[in-house]
Amino acid sequence: MTLSPQRVDFDKIWAGIADSVNKMVTMKGQKGMPVVEDIYKLCTAQPTPYPDKLYNHLKELLQNHATSLLEKILAHQDLLPSYLQEWETYSTGMNYCDKIFRYLNTNWIKKKLDDSRNKLISIYSPTTANPEVHEVFNLALVIWRDSVFLKLKDRILSNLLSLITKDRDGEHISASLVAGVISSYVKLGTINKSKPLEIYKEHFEGKFLEASGAYYASESSNFIMQNGVSSYMKKAKTRIDEEDIRAKKYLDSSSFDRLRKEIDSVLIDKHKSLLQTECENYLSSDKREDLTMMYTLLSRIEDGVKPMLETLQDFVYSFGLDSLRAIPDELKLNETKYVTTLLSVYNKFNELVTTAFNSDTQFVASLDKAMRRLVNENPINKNSTKSPELLAKYADFLLCKTNKEFEFEKIDTILNQILVIFKYIDDKDVFQKFYSKNLAKRLIQGTSISDDAESAMIGGLKQSCGYEYTSKLQRMFGDIHISQDLNDKFKESLGNDNTGFGGVGDMNVLVLTAGSWPLNSPQIAFNVPEELEKAVNLFSNFYSNKHSGRRLTWLHHLGKADLKSYYLKKKYEFQVTNYQMGILLMFNRSEKITVEEIGNSTGLKDKELTRTIVSLIKAKILKREAAAKKKGDEAAAAKDEMKEDLKDDSGDKEDGKEEGKSTAGAGGGGGLSVKDVVALNKAFVSKRMRFKVTTALTRETPKENEEAYKSISEERRSFLQAAIVRIMKARKTLNHANLVQETIGQAKARFKPSVPSIKKCIEQLIELQYLQRVEGESNTYAYLA
């Protein structure tokens, strides 16, 4: 091959090129190298090159070939197979031709394209109006489009849609045939580089989507009428899955989303009202599979699950109210029954949200709203704050050693569930008050089930409400550990002197930081027994020397002691309170003592004196002997004593009801008078060698409960006043509505304040001259520095 331009005979060379092109486009085989040489000769011929003539002859050849192909296609009864076969042969052959005509493409055609780039009109204009220049392969596509495709497009589309309908009806079709024809739409679109999918979208996609919508609209309406919602949802899900597979086999990826929206609109959106009305029925029947299917379908459309969320929220609340109303009246205020009922409601629907709704955050939020409403707005909690109180008491029940209902290994799981209920409580300050009271009792009495469990619970509260909420609880724990070290150092300071405690076998003191513990100083002046006095003084002196400036206040009403009996056949060990200990130690010096003498010796007065003596009589460690009576009254005295024994039994059955109100009667002390005599019961017998007498005295009384709520009310008032002052100090002036809203915002983490209570605090702060009303604006306040 020579690269030098030379004179050539165009017609002779073109005849050879034309023969080769015909063989290529019909895929009959042809070597390309000789043709490449001939094309080069024509493009570089002297004295005049023939590239334009070559291009026009090639174009005419391809047009004639395309016309013959159209006739061949129309001659076949099955249009699509014939069309696809001829298209594939033609496009493959022209791909080869494009490579052979590379010199023409990269020189003459490229130059023409560059010169006329801004002059070219739409490729859809008739080629005779303004002949266009295309690279060889694109020229072949243009000719196929104009000479074949545009003349068959309606029939091709009709046949395609017919085959797809048969596929949907379950008939067997050639998937490769459908995919191949649809692919030809996309290939033809590459003529226009700026809109490569124009032909696909204009001549196929729109009509296909329209036909798909019509097909499923008809099918879905008939099916749901005949089979009901449950069966329809399964059918719709099957159809959606099938259409996803079909789209991936046949369609261009750009159609996936549009097809999905069309199918969802027809199969789901059109019937969503009917589906949504069944949600409550499925919830009440616990039809998880149907709920899952409903969620799967409705979540595909905008706001589809919104009615489901509202239905779930209302249903959970209604179901929870029914569960609480089902609690027997005598157990309404039982913390275990109340909290376990709430937990059973939460666990039931939490599992539902997890399994049926795939833990969707919208459904989790809906469950949270329902549970928050249930916990704070139910008949038991109505106009009160029983929910946080009972939850705190249930936590105390779980964390006490006396808990025999749950295995220790399961405590962590149950405590986590308590924290779940805790997060729904509005009045978290009430929970804090009762929880801290009960924690103090557990730590002082040593009844905590474990330090790890206590720490885990406090850690959960801290994570939920922050450091400030649990700071006092953590300091209480710290005091217990510090007290252990302090006791060890105290005992070290005594050396090996066994008489160091003054006859007391051992003594451990808990030093509690005032302000961290929910404890009040005793109003009763208890006289420390002689046997204990030396030990108390020793510790007081030790502590004063170690921490100068600190003052100890002994809380004897919280202490306890172990006493051993030596007057009975068996040596029992009594676990008693310090007050009980003070009374029992008096019997080391006398076997019979009057109530008046006990009061004078111990310092106990009135109800506390009676309550403590009655507890020992009830435990049968002491017995009551009536004051001296005249002759003839012995029978009446015996009769009275029998009545008192009956009262004692009924008191046991009532489990100490109204204990603070009529302690003496309930405890078997009857009308205990100062002249009455009590004595040791030398006939005392028990199956247990270690006998606990403190239970009745450590039970919470209605008065203590009342005082706790009174304290909460005072703390809330102080909190609201402080919040109002902080807000006004920052804002300087603020209207009433905004001040109320900002105050509620600051308080909501601890409790839900009422608007009247905030208003009352504002009035109090005005009286205290922290705030004043702005002159001329009665609803606006100003801060007074």
C-alpha positions in Angstrom: 0.0 0.0 0.0 1.3 3.4 -1.0 0.4 6.5 1.1 1.2 8.9 -1.8 -1.9 10.6 -3.4 -2.5 9.2 -6.9 -5.0 9.3 -9.7 -7.8 6.8 -9.3 -10.9 5.5 -11.1 -13.7 6.3 -8.6 -16.4 4.0 -10.2 -14.0 1.1 -10.4 -12.9 1.4 -6.8 -16.4 2.2 -5.5 -17.7 -1.0 -7.0 -15.3 -3.0 -4.9 -16.1 -1.0 -1.8 -19.8 -1.4 -2.3 -19.5 -5.2 -2.7 -17.5 -5.4 0.5 -20.0 -3.2 2.4 -23.0 -5.4 1.2 -21.2 -8.5 2.5 -20.4 -6.8 5.8 -24.0 -5.6 6.5 -25.4 -9.0 5.7 -22.6 -10.7 7.8 -21.4 -12.8 4.9 -17.7 -12.2 5.5 -15.2 -9.8 4.0 -11.6 -8.9 4.6 -11.3 -5.3 5.6 -7.7 -4.4 4.8 -8.2 -4.0 1.0 -11.3 -1.9 1.5 -9.4 0.4 3.9 -6.8 1.0 1.2 -9.4 1.8 -1.4 -11.2 4.2 1.0 -7.8 5.9 1.6 -7.1 6.2 -2.2 -10.5 7.9 -2.8 -10.1 10.3 0.1 -6.6 11.4 -1.0 -6.9 11.1 -4.8 -5.2 13.6 -7.2 -6.0 16.0 -8.5 -9.4 15.9 -6.7 -10.2 13.8 -3.6 -13.6 12.1 -3.5 -14.6 11.9 0.2 -17.9 13.7 -0.3 -18.8 11.5 -3.3 -17.7 8.4 -1.3 -20.0 9.5 1.6 -23.0 10.1 -0.6 -22.6 6.8 -2.4 -22.3 4.9 0.9 -25.4 6.7 2.2 -27.4 5.8 -1.0 -26.2 2.2 -0.7 -27.4 1.9 3.0 -30.7 3.5 2.2 -31.3 1.0 -0.6 -30.3 -1.8 1.7 -32.6 -0.6 4.5 -35.5 -0.4 2.1 -34.9 -4.0 1.1 -34.7 -5.0 4.8 -38.1 -3.3 5.4 -39.7 -5.4 2.7 -38.1 -8.6 4.0 -39.4 -7.8 7.6 -42.9 -7.2 6.4 -42.9 -10.4 4.5 -42.7 -12.4 7.8 -45.9 -13.1 9.8 -44.0 -12.7 13.1 -42.9 -9.2 13.0 -40.7 -8.9 16.2 -38.4 -11.9 15.6 -37.8 -10.8 12.0 -37.2 -7.2 13.0 -34.8 -8.1 15.8 -32.9 -10.5 13.6 -32.4 -8.0 10.8 -31.6 -5.2 13.3 -28.9 -7.2 15.0 -27.3 -8.3 11.7 -27.5 -4.7 10.3 -26.1 -3.0 13.5 -23.3 -5.6 13.9 -22.3 -5.3 10.2 -22.3 -1.5 10.4 -20.2 -1.6 13.5 -17.5 -3.3 11.3 -18.1 -0.8 8.5 -17.6 2.1 10.9 -14.1 0.8 11.7 -13.2 0.3 8.1 -14.3 3.9 7.2 -12.3 5.3 10.1 -10.2 7.5 7.8 -13.3 9.0 6.3 -14.7 9.5 9.9 -11.6 11.1 11.4 -10.8 13.4 8.5 -13.5 14.6 6.1 -16.6 13.8 8.3 -15.0 15.3 11.5 -14.1 18.5 9.6 -17.6 18.8 8.3 -19.0 18.3 11.7 -16.7 20.9 13.2 -17.6 23.4 10.5 -21.3 23.0 10.7 -21.7 22.2 14.4 -23.8 25.3 15.1 -25.8 25.0 11.9 -27.1 21.5 12.2 -30.9 21.3 12.8 -32.8 18.5 14.7 -31.9 15.0 13.5 -35.7 14.5 13.2 -35.9 16.8 10.2 -36.3 15.1 6.8 -32.8 14.4 5.4 -33.8 15.9 2.1 -34.4 19.3 3.6 -30.9 19.8 4.8 -28.6 16.8 4.2 -26.6 16.0 7.4 -23.2 14.5 7.8 -22.8 11.7 10.4 -20.0 9.4 11.3 -20.6 6.2 9.4 -22.2 4.2 12.2 -24.5 7.0 13.2 -25.4 7.4 9.5 -26.4 3.7 9.5 -28.6 4.3 12.6 -30.2 7.4 11.1 -31.0 5.5 7.9 -32.5 2.5 9.9 -34.5 4.9 12.0 -36.0 6.8 9.0 -36.3 3.9 6.6 -37.3 1.0 8.9 -38.1 1.9 12.5 -40.4 4.9 12.0 -42.4 3.0 9.5 -42.9 0.0 11.9 -42.9 1.7 15.3 -46.6 1.4 16.0 -46.6 -2.3 15.1 -43.4 -3.0 17.0 -44.9 -1.3 20.1 -48.2 -3.1 19.9 -46.4 -6.5 19.6 -44.1 -5.7 22.5 -47.0 -4.7 24.8 -48.9 -7.8 23.8 -46.0 -10.0 24.7 -45.5 -8.3 28.1 -49.2 -8.7 28.8 -48.9 -12.4 28.1 -45.9 -12.6 30.4 -47.9 -10.9 33.2 -50.7 -13.4 32.5 -48.3 -16.3 33.1 -47.9 -17.3 29.5 -44.4 -18.3 28.3 -42.7 -15.8 26.0 -39.2 -15.2 24.7 -37.7 -12.8 27.2 -34.6 -12.3 25.0 -36.8 -11.2 22.1 -38.5 -8.5 24.3 -35.3 -7.4 25.8 -33.5 -7.3 22.4 -36.2 -5.1 20.7 -36.4 -2.7 23.7 -32.6 -2.5 23.6 -32.8 -1.4 19.9 -34.8 1.7 21.1 -31.9 2.6 23.4 -29.3 2.0 20.7 -31.1 4.2 18.2 -31.3 7.0 20.7 -27.5 7.3 20.7 -27.7 9.3 17.5 -28.5 12.3 19.6 -25.7 12.5 22.2 -27.5 15.2 24.2 -30.6 13.1 24.6 -29.5 9.4 24.3 -32.9 8.0 25.6 -35.2 10.2 23.6 -36.4 7.5 21.2 -36.8 5.0 24.0 -38.8 7.4 26.1 -40.9 8.8 23.3 -41.7 5.7 21.4 -41.8 3.1 24.2 -41.6 4.1 27.9 -44.6 6.4 28.1 -46.9 3.9 26.3 -45.5 1.0 28.3 -46.2 2.8 31.7 -49.7 3.7 30.5 -50.5 0.1 29.5 -49.0 -1.2 32.8 -51.2 1.1 34.9 -54.3 0.1 32.9 -53.5 -3.6 33.3 -53.1 -3.5 37.1 -55.9 -1.1 37.7 -58.4 -3.5 36.2 -56.9 -6.6 37.9 -56.6 -5.0 41.3 -60.1 -3.7 41.4 -61.6 -7.1 40.5 -59.3 -9.0 42.9 -59.9 -6.9 46.0 -63.7 -7.0 45.5 -63.7 -10.8 45.2 -61.0 -11.8 47.7 -60.8 -9.2 50.5 -57.9 -7.1 51.8 -55.7 -9.8 53.3 -55.5 -11.8 50.1 -55.2 -8.7 48.0 -52.1 -7.5 49.9 -50.4 -10.8 49.2 -51.3 -10.6 45.5 -50.2 -7.0 45.3 -46.8 -7.8 46.9 -46.4 -10.7 44.5 -47.2 -8.5 41.5 -44.7 -5.8 42.7 -41.9 -8.4 43.0 -42.7 -9.8 39.6 -42.6 -6.4 38.0 -39.3 -5.6 39.7 -37.8 -8.7 38.1 -39.4 -7.9 34.7 -38.1 -4.4 34.8 -34.5 -5.6 35.3 -34.9 -8.1 32.4 -36.4 -5.8 29.9 -36.1 -2.1 30.7 -33.5 0.5 30.7 -32.5 1.4 34.3 -33.9 4.9 33.9 -37.4 3.4 33.8 -37.2 1.5 37.1 -38.3 4.4 39.4 -41.1 5.5 37.0 -42.4 2.0 36.7 -42.3 1.6 40.5 -44.3 4.8 41.1 -46.9 3.8 38.5 -47.4 0.3 40.0 -47.5 1.7 43.5 -50.0 4.3 42.5 -52.4 1.7 41.0 -51.9 -1.3 43.4 -51.4 0.6 46.6 -52.3 4.3 46.6 -55.7 3.7 44.8 -56.7 1.2 47.6 -54.9 2.7 50.6 -58.1 3.8 52.4 -59.4 0.2 52.3 -56.1 -1.2 53.5 -55.7 1.4 56.3 -59.2 0.7 57.7 -58.2 -2.9 58.4 -55.2 -2.0 60.6 -57.2 -1.9 63.8 -58.8 -5.3 63.1 -55.4 -6.8 62.5 -54.0 -5.3 65.7 -56.9 -6.6 67.8 -56.6 -10.1 66.2 -52.8 -9.9 66.4 -52.4 -10.8 62.7 -48.6 -10.1 62.5 -48.3 -11.4 58.9 -51.1 -9.1 57.6 -49.7 -6.1 59.5 -46.2 -6.8 58.1 -47.7 -7.0 54.6 -49.7 -3.8 55.1 -46.6 -2.0 56.4 -44.5 -3.2 53.5 -47.0 -2.0 50.9 -48.1 1.4 52.5 -44.5 2.4 53.3 -43.9 2.5 49.5 -46.2 5.5 49.1 -45.9 9.0 50.6 -47.6 9.3 54.0 -49.0 5.7 53.4 -48.2 4.6 57.0 -49.4 7.8 58.7 -52.9 6.5 59.5 -51.3 3.2 60.7 -49.2 5.2 63.2 -52.3 6.9 64.6 -54.2 3.7 64.8 -51.3 1.9 66.6 -51.0 4.8 69.0 -54.7 4.8 69.9 -54.9 1.0 70.1 -51.9 0.7 72.4 -53.4 3.3 74.7 -56.8 1.7 74.7 -55.4 -1.8 75.2 -53.3 -0.5 78.1 -56.3 1.1 79.8 -58.2 -2.1 79.6 -55.3 -4.0 81.1 -55.1 -1.6 84.0 -58.8 -1.7 84.6 -58.6 -5.5 84.7 -56.5 -5.3 87.9 -58.6 -6.3 90.9 -59.5 -3.3 93.1 -57.5 -4.6 96.1 -54.4 -4.7 93.9 -54.8 -1.3 92.1 -52.0 0.3 94.2 -49.8 -2.8 94.3 -46.6 -1.7 92.7 -45.7 -5.2 91.4 -49.1 -5.7 89.7 -49.2 -2.1 88.3 -45.7 -2.1 86.9 -45.8 -5.6 85.5 -49.1 -4.8 83.8 -47.4 -1.7 82.1 -44.4 -3.8 81.1 -46.6 -6.5 79.6 -48.3 -3.9 77.5 -45.0 -2.4 76.4 -43.4 -5.8 75.7 -46.3 -7.0 73.7 -46.3 -4.0 71.3 -42.6 -3.5 71.3 -42.3 -7.1 69.9 -45.0 -6.2 67.4 -43.1 -3.1 66.3 -39.9 -5.1 66.0 -41.3 -8.0 64.0 -44.2 -6.6 62.0 -42.8 -3.1 61.4 -39.1 -3.9 61.2 -38.4 -1.5 64.2 -39.3 1.5 61.9 -38.5 4.7 63.8 -41.9 6.1 63.0 -43.6 3.1 64.7 -41.2 3.2 67.6 -42.1 6.9 68.1 -45.8 6.0 67.9 -45.4 3.3 70.6 -43.5 5.8 72.8 -46.3 8.3 72.5 -48.9 5.8 73.4 -46.9 4.4 76.4 -46.2 7.9 77.7 -49.8 8.7 77.6 -50.7 5.4 79.2 -48.2 5.8 82.1 -49.3 9.4 82.8 -53.0 9.4 81.9 -54.7 6.3 83.4 -57.3 5.8 86.1 -54.7 4.8 88.8 -52.5 7.8 88.0 -55.5 10.2 87.5 -55.0 13.6 89.3 -52.0 12.1 91.1 -48.5 10.9 90.6 -48.9 7.3 91.4 -47.0 6.0 88.4 -43.5 7.3 89.4 -44.2 6.3 93.1 -45.2 2.8 92.3 -42.4 2.4 89.8 -39.9 3.5 92.5 -41.4 1.0 94.9 -41.2 -1.8 92.4 -37.5 -1.0 91.8 -37.1 -1.2 95.6 -38.8 -4.6 95.6 -36.5 -5.9 92.9 -33.3 -4.5 94.5 -34.0 -5.9 98.0 -32.6 -9.1 99.2 -36.2 -10.1 100.2 -37.0 -10.4 96.5 -37.6 -14.1 95.9 -39.7 -13.8 92.6 -36.8 -13.3 90.2 -33.6 -15.0 89.6 -30.5 -12.8 90.3 -29.3 -13.4 86.7 -32.5 -11.8 85.3 -32.4 -8.7 87.5 -30.4 -6.6 85.0 -33.0 -7.4 82.3 -35.9 -6.4 84.5 -34.1 -3.2 85.7 -33.6 -2.3 82.0 -37.4 -2.7 81.5 -38.0 -0.4 84.5 -35.8 2.2 82.9 -38.0 1.9 79.8 -41.1 2.7 81.8 -39.2 5.4 83.6 -38.4 7.3 80.4 -42.2 7.7 79.8 -42.8 9.3 83.2 -43.5 13.0 83.2 -43.0 13.5 87.0 -39.5 12.2 87.3 -38.9 14.2 90.4 -41.5 12.1 92.2 -39.7 8.9 91.2 -36.4 10.5 92.3 -37.8 11.3 95.8 -39.2 7.8 96.4 -36.3 6.0 94.8 -33.8 7.9 97.0 -35.8 7.2 100.1 -35.9 3.5 99.3 -32.2 3.4 98.3 -31.3 5.0 101.7 -33.2 2.3 103.5 -31.5 -0.4 101.5 -28.1 1.0 102.1 -28.6 1.7 105.8 -30.3 -1.7 106.5 -27.9 -3.6 104.3 -30.7 -5.1 102.2 -29.4 -4.3 98.7 -29.4 -7.4 96.5 -26.0 -6.3 95.1 -23.8 -3.2 94.5 -23.6 -4.1 90.8 -27.4 -4.0 90.4 -27.6 -0.8 92.3 -24.9 0.8 90.2 -26.5 -0.4 87.0 -29.8 1.2 88.0 -28.2 4.5 88.9 -26.2 4.4 85.7 -29.4 3.9 83.7 -31.0 6.9 85.4 -28.0 9.0 84.8 -28.0 8.2 81.1 -31.6 9.1 80.9 -31.7 12.3 83.0 -28.1 13.4 83.4 -25.5 13.7 86.2 -27.4 16.2 88.3 -30.4 13.8 88.6 -28.3 11.0 90.2 -25.5 13.0 91.9 -27.0 12.6 95.4 -27.6 8.9 94.7 -24.0 8.4 93.8 -22.8 10.3 96.9 -25.0 8.0 99.0 -23.1 5.1 97.6 -19.8 6.9 98.2 -20.7 7.5 101.9 -21.2 3.7 102.4 -17.8 2.9 101.1 -16.1 5.7 103.0 -17.9 4.5 106.2 -16.4 1.0 105.7 -12.9 2.4 105.7 -13.7 4.7 108.6 -14.9 1.8 110.7 -11.7 -0.2 110.0 -9.6 2.7 111.1 -11.7 3.2 114.2 -11.3 -0.4 115.2 -7.5 -0.1 114.5 -7.4 2.8 116.9 -8.8 0.7 119.7 -6.0 -1.9 119.3 -6.5 -5.3 120.8 -8.5 -4.1 123.8 -11.6 -6.4 123.8 -13.3 -4.1 126.2 -12.9 -1.1 123.9 -16.6 -1.1 123.0 -17.7 -1.2 126.6 -19.2 -4.6 126.6 -20.6 -4.3 123.1 -19.5 -7.2 120.8 -19.0 -5.1 117.7 -20.2 -1.8 116.3 -20.4 -0.4 112.8 -21.2 3.2 112.1 -22.5 4.7 108.9 -21.4 8.4 108.5 -23.9 10.0 106.1 -23.4 13.4 104.4 -26.2 15.8 105.4 -27.9 17.1 102.2 -27.2 13.9 100.2 -29.5 11.6 102.1 -33.3 12.0 102.3 -33.2 11.8 106.1 -34.6 14.0 108.8 -33.1 14.5 112.2 -35.2 12.7 114.9 -37.6 14.7 116.9 -37.4 12.3 119.7 -34.5 12.5 122.2 -33.5 8.8 122.5 -31.4 8.0 125.6 -28.6 5.7 124.5 -28.5 2.5 126.7 -25.7 2.3 129.2 -24.3 -0.8 127.4 -23.8 1.3 124.2 -22.9 4.6 125.7 -19.1 4.1 125.9 -18.9 2.8 122.3 -20.9 5.8 121.0 -18.7 8.2 122.9 -15.5 6.5 121.7 -16.6 6.8 118.0 -17.7 10.5 118.5 -14.3 11.4 119.9 -12.5 9.4 117.2 -14.4 11.2 114.5 -14.0 14.7 116.0 -10.2 14.2 116.2 -10.1 13.0 112.6 -12.4 15.7 111.2 -12.3 18.8 113.3 -15.2 21.2 112.6 -17.6 18.5 111.6 -20.6 17.7 113.8 -22.2 14.2 114.1 -25.9 13.9 114.6 -26.8 10.4 115.7 -29.9 9.0 113.9 -30.7 6.2 116.4 -34.2 5.7 114.8 -32.4 4.3 111.8 -30.0 2.0 113.6 -30.3 -1.7 114.3 -28.8 -4.2 116.6 -28.4 -7.9 117.2 -29.2 -9.1 120.7 -28.7 -12.7 122.1 -31.1 -14.2 124.5 -29.8 -16.2 127.5 -33.0 -16.6 129.4 -34.6 -19.2 127.1 -33.9 -22.8 126.5 -32.5 -22.0 123.1 -30.1 -19.1 122.4 -32.0 -16.9 120.0 -30.6 -13.9 118.2 -33.0 -11.0 117.8 -32.5 -8.4 115.1 -34.0 -5.2 116.4 -34.1 -1.5 116.0 -32.1 0.8 118.4 -35.4 1.8 120.1 -36.3 -1.9 120.6 -32.8 -2.6 121.8 -33.1 0.2 124.4 -36.3 -1.4 125.8 -35.0 -5.0 125.8 -31.8 -4.1 127.5 -33.8 -2.8 130.5 -34.9 -6.4 131.2 -31.3 -7.2 132.1 -32.1 -5.4 135.3 -35.7 -6.2 135.9 -38.1 -8.9 134.7 -41.2 -6.6 134.8 -41.3 -2.9 133.9 -44.1 -0.4 133.5 -44.7 1.5 130.3 -44.0 4.7 132.2 -40.6 3.5 133.4 -39.6 2.4 129.8 -40.5 5.9 128.6 -38.5 7.6 131.3 -35.5 5.4 130.7 -35.4 5.5 126.9 -36.7 9.0 126.3 -39.4 7.6 123.9 -42.7 9.4 124.0 -46.3 8.8 123.1 -46.9 7.0 119.7 -43.3 6.0 119.2 -43.1 4.5 122.7 -46.4 2.6 122.2 -45.5 1.6 118.7 -42.1 0.1 119.7 -43.5 -1.8 122.8 -46.4 -3.1 120.7 -43.9 -4.4 118.0 -42.1 -6.5 120.7 -45.4 -7.8 122.1 -46.6 -8.7 118.7 -43.3 -10.6 118.1 -44.1 -12.4 121.4 -40.7 -11.4 122.9 -42.6 -9.4 125.5 -46.0 -9.9 127.0 -48.4 -7.4 128.5 -49.5 -7.7 132.0 -52.3 -5.4 132.9 -52.0 -3.0 135.9 -53.0 -4.3 139.3 -56.8 -4.7 139.6 -59.3 -5.2 142.4 -60.4 -8.7 143.4 -63.2 -10.0 141.3 -61.8 -8.2 138.2 -59.4 -11.0 137.2 -61.9 -12.7 135.0 -62.6 -9.5 133.2 -58.9 -8.9 132.8 -58.5 -12.3 131.3 -61.4 -11.6 129.0 -59.8 -8.3 128.0 -56.5 -10.0 127.3 -58.2 -12.5 125.1 -59.9 -9.7 123.1 -56.5 -8.1 122.7 -55.1 -11.3 121.4 -57.9 -11.4 118.8 -57.1 -7.9 117.8 -53.5 -8.9 117.4 -54.4 -11.7 115.0 -56.7 -9.4 112.9 -53.9 -6.9 112.8 -51.6 -9.5 111.2 -54.2 -10.3 108.6 -54.6 -6.7 107.7 -50.8 -6.5 107.3 -50.5 -3.4 109.4 -53.1 -1.2 107.7 -53.6 2.2 109.3 -50.5 1.4 111.3 -49.7 5.0 112.1 -53.3 5.7 113.1 -54.0 3.0 115.7 -50.7 1.3 116.4 -51.5 0.1 119.8 -54.7 -1.7 118.8 -53.2 -3.2 115.7 -50.2 -4.5 117.6 -52.0 -6.3 120.3 -51.2 -3.7 123.0 -54.9 -2.7 123.3 -55.3 0.5 125.2 -51.7 0.5 126.4 -51.5 2.8 129.4 -48.5 4.2 131.3 -49.3 2.0 134.3 -49.4 -1.2 132.2 -46.7 -3.7 132.9 -44.7 -5.6 130.3 -42.5 -8.6 131.0 -40.2 -11.0 129.1 -42.1 -13.8 127.5 -40.1 -16.8 128.8 -42.3 -19.2 126.8 -41.1 -17.7 123.5 -40.5 -20.3 120.9 -39.5 -20.0 117.2 -38.4 -22.3 114.5 -35.7 -19.8 113.5 -32.7 -19.2 115.7 -32.2 -15.7 114.1 -35.4 -13.7 114.5 -36.1 -10.4 112.8 -38.3 -8.0 114.7 -37.8 -4.8 112.6 -40.1 -5.6 109.7 -43.3 -3.9 111.1 -41.3 -0.8 112.1 -39.6 -0.3 108.7 -42.8 -0.4 106.7 -43.8 3.0 105.2 -46.6 4.7 106.9 -49.3 7.0 105.2 -47.8 9.9 107.1 -44.4 9.3 105.6 -46.0 9.1 102.2 -47.8 12.4 102.8 -44.6 14.1 104.0 -42.8 12.9 100.8 -45.4 14.6 98.6 -45.3 17.7 100.7 -41.5 17.8 100.2 -41.9 17.3 96.4 -44.4 20.2 96.3 -42.0 22.5 98.1 -39.0 21.5 95.9 -41.1 22.1 92.7 -42.0 25.6 93.9 -38.4 26.4 94.5 -37.4 24.9 91.1 -40.0 26.9 89.3 -39.1 30.1 91.0 -35.4 29.6 90.3 -36.2 28.8 86.6 -38.3 32.0 86.3 -35.5 34.1 87.8 -32.9 32.6 85.4 -35.1 33.2 82.4 -35.9 36.8 83.4 -32.3 37.6 84.3 -31.3 36.6 80.8 -34.3 38.2 79.0 -34.8 41.3 81.2 -38.4 41.7 79.9 -40.8 39.0 78.7 -44.5 38.6 78.2 -46.5 36.2 80.3 -47.2 33.5 77.6 -43.5 33.3 76.6 -42.4 33.2 80.2 -44.8 30.3 80.9 -43.6 28.3 77.9 -39.9 28.8 78.7 -40.5 27.8 82.3 -42.3 24.6 81.1 -39.3 23.9 78.8 -36.8 24.1 81.7 -39.0 22.0 84.0 -40.2 19.3 81.6 -37.1 17.1 82.2 -38.1 16.8 85.8 -41.8 17.2 86.0 -44.8 18.6 84.1 -45.7 21.9 85.8 -49.3 23.3 85.6 -49.8 26.8 84.3 -51.6 27.9 87.5 -48.6 26.8 89.6 -46.2 28.8 87.3 -48.5 31.8 87.6 -48.5 31.5 91.4 -44.7 31.4 91.4 -44.6 34.6 89.3 -46.9 36.4 91.7 -44.7 35.3 94.6 -41.6 36.6 92.9 -43.3 39.9 92.2 -44.1 40.1 96.0 -40.4 39.3 96.7 -39.4 42.0 94.3 -37.5 39.8 91.8 -39.9 40.8 89.1 -42.3 43.7 88.3 -45.1 44.3 85.8 -44.2 46.7 83.0 -46.2 49.8 83.4 -49.0 49.9 80.9 -48.5 46.3 79.9 -50.2 44.0 82.4 -49.0 40.8 80.7 -45.3 41.8 80.5 -42.8 41.4 83.3 -39.4 43.0 83.9 -36.5 41.7 85.9 -35.4 43.6 89.0 -31.6 43.4 89.6 
